[in-house]
Amino acid sequence: MNSLFRFARLLTLMGLSDPINGRGYLGPETLMPLASVLAAIAGFFLMFWRVIVKFFKTMYRKARGIPDEVPPDMEVEESAEEHKEKQTSS
């Protein structure tokens, strides 16, 4: 396909969306299914966002050869009140 034909085809496609001539009217019966599909996709991502992000993080780490994330071993410290109670009772 030569470039002149591609340009003419692009102009034709742009002409189809001309609201003045009425050829490119997009009414609610056309747009509602599209909006419904987009809403379904958005809902899927909202429901499973954490799982999707975790999957891509894992794939990125495996591709780069980075070890898996390991949560640090943290000891929970006693609260100040419990520490004072132990000191006063001893």
Number of C-alpha atoms within 10 A of each C-alpha: 5 6 8 9 10 11 11 11 12 11 11 11 12 11 13 13 14 12 11 8 10 10 11 14 13 11 8 10 8 10 10 11 11 12 12 11 11 12 12 12 11 11 12 11 14 11 10 10 12 10 11 13 12 11 12 11 14 16 12 12 14 12 9 9 9 10 9 10 9 6 6 6 6 6 6 6 7 9 8 8 9 10 11 11 10 9 9 8 6 5
